[in-house]
Amino acid sequence: MSIIAFQGQPGAYSDLACRIAFPGAATLPCASFQAAMAEVREGRADLAMLPPENSLAGRVADMHALLPGSGLSIIGETFLRVEHCLLAPKGTQIADIKRIHSHTVALGQVRNLLAELNATPVVEYDTAGAAEIVAKLNSKEDAAIASSLAGEMYGLDILRRNVEDERHNTTRFYIMAREKLVLEPDTPGLMTTFVFNVRNVPAALYKALGGFATNGVNMTKLESYMLNGSFTATQFLAEVEGHPAQRHLKLAFEELEFFCTEFKILGTYKMDPYRRQHRETLDATPA
């Protein structure tokens, strides 16, 4: 049986993502992203499920800086539609609730519910932890916002499902392993994730990225972030469609490297079907 490490408590959304992507696998909760990576690197887990971004909250803090030195490779991606549930001890009626516990990000995504119930938000360290706390309090005045899995694990009733304000709340996860995934260059539907630092010369970034345009490479992500708290050292994380051995991407990478001080591929992997479905939905939406 495979073991998948994730950051968070049992019942967290990362735990749910593991169970959906790998039914039957054992999940391993970890206190931090670094700890989850170490479990895989040191052989106590086979994979790690780690979130780089959420469609509402944006980039997940620390993940991008940790990826290059993790010693792991990205071998896949998966997307989880975040469906917040209002959880409470058995026998609770919605009218009883006075306080709602959850992670600060989750509380920010259920403002309509908080206003409707005139409930006081109580910030906890994570969603699953909030469910555990509410279960221990066993008070009809205290509820939690968390996953249905957390409700099941901590013996809470689901009073309402899908209480989030926005229906497009989705978290993307990297699936990471000790060994890189070996794929044939002509495999359809591939993504490549990489990091790079450009040389300190005028227009270096513009020149470094020019090869992707001239070689017809579709870049789906480009993000920058500080290195070691420096205002002058910036690292970029980027994602493109394709395999590094394909001629058009190989040429683009050669041009990129000419203007870089550092360049590292973090993984080449198959796109999750969600990407195609989401793109088709956007293409079909009237302007």
Residue pairs with C-beta under 8 A, 6 or more apart in sequence:
1 24
1 25
1 26
2 22
2 25
2 26
2 46
2 47
3 25
3 26
3 27
3 28
3 44
3 45
3 46
3 47
4 18
4 22
4 25
4 26
4 27
4 28
4 45
4 46
4 47
4 48
4 49
5 27
5 28
5 30
5 35
5 36
5 37
5 39
5 40
5 44
5 45
5 47
5 48
5 49
6 12
6 14
6 15
6 17
6 18
6 27
6 28
6 29
6 30
6 36
6 48
6 49
6 50
7 14
7 29
7 30
7 31
7 32
7 33
7 35
7 36
7 50
8 14
8 15
8 29
8 30
8 126
8 128
9 15
9 29
9 126
9 128
9 129
9 132
10 27
10 29
10 128
10 153
11 127
11 128
11 131
11 132
11 146
11 147
11 149
11 150
11 151
11 152
11 153
11 154
12 29
12 126
12 127
12 128
12 147
12 150
13 80
13 82
13 127
13 147
13 171
14 49
14 50
14 51
14 173
15 27
15 29
15 128
15 147
15 149
16 80
16 147
16 149
17 49
17 51
17 78
17 80
17 171
17 173
18 25
18 27
18 49
19 25
19 27
19 149
20 78
20 80
21 49
21 78
21 173
21 175
22 47
28 36
28 39
28 44
28 45
30 36
30 39
33 50
33 62
33 63
33 66
34 66
36 45
36 48
36 49
36 50
37 48
37 50
37 66
37 70
37 71
37 72
37 176
39 45
39 48
40 46
40 47
40 48
40 72
40 176
40 177
40 178
41 70
41 71
41 72
41 178
43 178
46 177
47 75
47 175
47 176
47 177
48 72
48 174
48 175
48 176
48 177
49 78
49 173
49 174
49 175
49 176
50 63
50 173
50 174
50 176
51 60
51 63
51 171
51 172
51 173
51 174
52 59
52 60
52 63
52 64
52 67
52 172
52 173
52 174
53 59
53 60
53 171
53 172
54 60
54 82
54 105
54 169
54 170
54 171
54 172
55 168
55 169
55 170
55 171
56 109
56 166
56 168
56 169
57 105
59 223
64 223
64 225
64 235
64 237
65 225
65 227
65 235
67 74
67 174
67 195
67 237
67 266
68 195
68 235
68 264
68 266
70 176
71 178
72 176
72 177
72 178
73 176
73 177
73 178
73 179
73 180
73 181
73 266
73 267
74 174
74 175
74 176
74 193
74 266
74 267
74 269
75 175
75 176
75 177
75 180
75 181
75 267
75 269
76 174
76 175
76 181
76 269
76 270
76 272
77 172
77 173
77 174
77 175
77 191
77 269
77 271
77 272
78 172
78 173
78 175
78 272
78 274
79 170
79 171
79 172
79 173
79 272
79 274
80 170
80 171
80 173
81 169
81 170
82 109
82 164
82 169
82 170
82 171
83 147
83 148
83 161
83 162
83 164
84 106
84 109
84 110
84 145
84 146
84 147
84 162
84 163
84 164
84 169
85 145
85 146
85 147
85 148
85 150
85 151
85 158
85 159
85 160
85 161
85 162
85 163
86 94
86 97
86 100
86 113
86 143
86 144
86 145
86 158
86 159
86 160
86 161
86 163
87 131
87 134
87 143
87 144
87 145
87 146
87 150
87 151
87 154
87 156
87 157
87 158
87 159
88 96
88 97
88 134
88 140
88 142
88 143
88 144
88 156
88 157
88 159
89 134
89 135
89 137
89 138
89 139
89 140
89 142
89 156
89 157
90 155
90 156
90 157
91 140
91 157
92 140
92 143
92 157
92 159
93 140
94 117
94 159
94 160
96 140
96 141
97 117
97 119
97 140
97 141
97 142
97 143
98 119
98 120
98 141
98 142
99 119
99 120
99 121
99 122
99 141
99 142
99 143
100 107
100 110
100 113
100 114
100 117
100 119
100 120
100 121
100 122
100 142
100 143
100 144
100 145
101 122
101 123
101 124
101 130
101 133
101 134
101 142
101 143
101 144
101 145
102 110
102 121
102 122
102 123
102 124
102 127
102 130
102 144
102 145
102 146
103 123
103 124
103 125
103 126
103 127
103 129
103 130
104 123
106 127
106 130
106 145
106 146
107 114
107 121
107 123
107 145
109 164
109 165
109 166
109 169
110 145
110 163
110 164
110 165
111 165
112 165
113 119
113 145
113 160
113 163
113 165
114 121
119 143
122 130
122 142
124 130
124 133
124 144
127 144
127 145
127 146
127 147
127 150
128 146
128 147
128 150
128 153
128 154
130 144
130 145
130 146
131 144
131 146
131 150
131 151
131 153
131 154
131 156
132 150
132 154
133 144
134 142
134 143
134 144
134 154
134 156
135 154
135 155
135 156
143 159
144 150
144 156
145 163
148 158
148 161
150 156
151 157
151 158
170 274
174 193
174 267
175 269
176 267
180 267
180 268
181 267
181 268
181 269
183 190
183 243
183 268
183 269
183 270
184 243
185 243
185 245
185 246
186 243
186 246
187 243
187 270
189 270
189 271
189 276
190 241
190 242
190 243
190 268
190 269
190 270
190 271
191 220
191 239
191 240
191 241
191 242
191 268
191 269
191 270
191 271
192 239
192 240
192 241
192 242
192 243
192 244
192 249
192 265
192 267
192 268
193 237
193 238
193 239
193 265
193 266
193 267
193 268
193 269
194 237
194 238
194 239
194 240
194 263
194 264
194 265
194 266
195 235
195 236
195 237
195 238
195 262
195 263
195 264
195 266
196 208
196 235
196 236
196 238
196 256
196 260
196 262
196 263
196 264
197 227
197 233
197 234
197 235
197 236
197 260
197 261
197 262
197 263
198 204
198 205
198 208
198 234
198 236
198 259
198 260
198 261
199 259
199 260
199 261
200 232
201 259
204 259
205 236
205 259
207 255
207 259
208 255
208 256
208 258
208 259
208 260
209 219
209 222
209 256
210 255
211 217
211 251
211 252
211 253
211 254
211 255
211 256
212 219
212 240
212 252
212 256
214 252
215 248
215 249
215 251
215 252
216 248
217 240
217 241
217 242
217 248
217 249
217 252
218 240
218 241
218 242
219 238
219 239
219 240
220 239
220 240
220 241
221 237
221 238
221 239
222 236
222 237
222 238
223 236
223 237
223 238
224 234
224 235
224 236
224 237
225 234
225 235
225 237
226 233
226 234
226 235
227 233
227 234
227 235
235 262
240 249
240 252
241 271
242 248
242 249
243 249
243 268
244 250
244 253
244 265
244 268
253 263
256 263
257 263
